[in-house]
Amino acid sequence: MLKIFITGGTLDKEYRQTDGELILSKTHVNEILGQGNCTLETGLEIIMLKDSLFMEEQDRKIILEKCLGCPEKQIVITHGTDTMAETARVLGPVIKDKTVVLVGAMIPFTFRDSDAVFNLGFALAAVQILKPGIYIAMNARIFAWDNVRKNKESGEFEKIRS
């Protein structure tokens, strides 16, 4: 079985009509798996539903402890893209015997033309074929935890060094 930890981020945001805000009130991961006709045996667990801009070091420690404490060797973490690389840098030096892939979306699942379904499916495939380690999977690219950043101008992830 493969573990999916949910931490929030744009992937799970939805539009609140009363004030036009984007909010986190529930996860959409089950809907995404259904829409993608996913047949993998997965265990889902919501750790938190947080915009990653509001994540603190204590939140990252909780994510680390959850990864270390679960018996599964393949883990996907849904996460906000703004601080995904920071969380990967907390996990990378510690987790050596599991394959962990962090993934998110630039456009919420509930919006038309969202990248959430593609990105989650890509991460689920990646976690099954990568060697143990910590990775970020975004927009059909895989990055090692210690060689990635989000380019806020382009809205894309990129290697820090070639």
C-alpha positions, 0 to 999 in steps of 0.5 A: 500500500502507498500512503498519501498524507494531505497537508493542504495547499492550493490543490485543496483550495476552493472558492468561497462565494460569500467573499471571494476568498480561496479557503481550505475546508476539506480535501479533494484527494478522493475526488481526484483519485476517482476522476483519475480512475486510480486503482492503487491501494492507498491510505489517505491521512489528513495531517493538516489543511494549511496554506503552506505560506502559514506553515511553521517549523512545528508543522514540518516536524509533524510531517516528518514524524508522520513519515517516519512513523508510518509503515509504508515505504512509498509516501506522497504528500500533498502540499502548497507550492510556496514552501514545498521545497522548505518541507522537502529540506526538513525531510531530506536529511532524515528519511533514507529508507522511504520514497517520499514525493511532495506534490501540489497544484498551481490552480485549485482542483475545483477550478477549470484547467487545474493541474491538480489531477495531472500532478497527483497522478504523476506523483503517484507514478513517480513514487512507485519507480524512484529510489528511496529519497525525497522528491518534488514532482510538479508539472511532469518534472521530478526534483531532488529535495536538495536541488529545487526551488520555486521560481515565483516569477515564472510560477514553476519549479526549477533546479538550483544548480545544473 
